[in-house]
Amino acid sequence: MYEIQTFTLCDGWVNTWHTNGKPTVFKSFGEALDELNEHLANLKYANMAEDRNTYQINNIGDTKCTNNS
């Protein structure tokens, strides 16, 4: 399982992405990367460009997947 983590000044790398109130995790690295790319494209389209370096995809092992994929 993989999660997209965002760098925060207070807590370092954390999963700030949630689905229905639960942390969002993905079944594969590719799914997480596709979601991150879509997120960054949406921000760019809205003229709210974000630095890709504030995100990372982390392998969190075999935890229960909580997103809809």
N, C-alpha and C positions, 0 to 999 in steps of 0.2 A: 504494500500500500504506500501511497505517496501523498504528500501534502504540499501546498504552496505556502511558503513562509515569507513574511514581510519583516524587514529589519526595522526595529523600533529602538529609540534611544534608551528607553527605560528597561526593556526586557530582552533586548537582542533579537534573535530570530524567533518569531512566533507565528502560529497559524491564526491569522485574523479573518480567514474566509469561513463563512458559516452557511449551512443549509438547514432551514427549519429549526434554527436555534442550536444546532450541533456543528462541531468543527467539520469542515468539508475535507474528505479524503478521496483519492482516486485509485482505481484498480491498477493503473499503469503509469509509468513516467510519461508516455505519449499523451494520455488523456489529460494529465496535469499540464503538460506543455501546451497542448491545444487550448486549454482553458485560459492559461496565462497569456498566450498570444492574442486570443480574442479580447481579453480584458484590456491589454495594452492598446490594441487597435481601436477599441471603443473610446478609450481615453484620448487617443490621438485625434480621432474624429471629432470629439467634443472640445478640441483645443486644450486638453488637460494632460499634455504629455507627461509621462512618469518615467523615471530612470529605471530601466530593467534591472540594474544592479541592486535595487532595494528589495528584489524578490529572489527566492531560491526554491528549488524543488527538492524535497528531502524524502528519502526512503525511510518510512517509519515501521517497516516490518509487517507482520500479519495482524493488523487490527481490523475491526469491522468497518466496512465501507459505509459512509453515511450520506453520500450524495446520490443523485438519481441515475448515475451511469452504471 
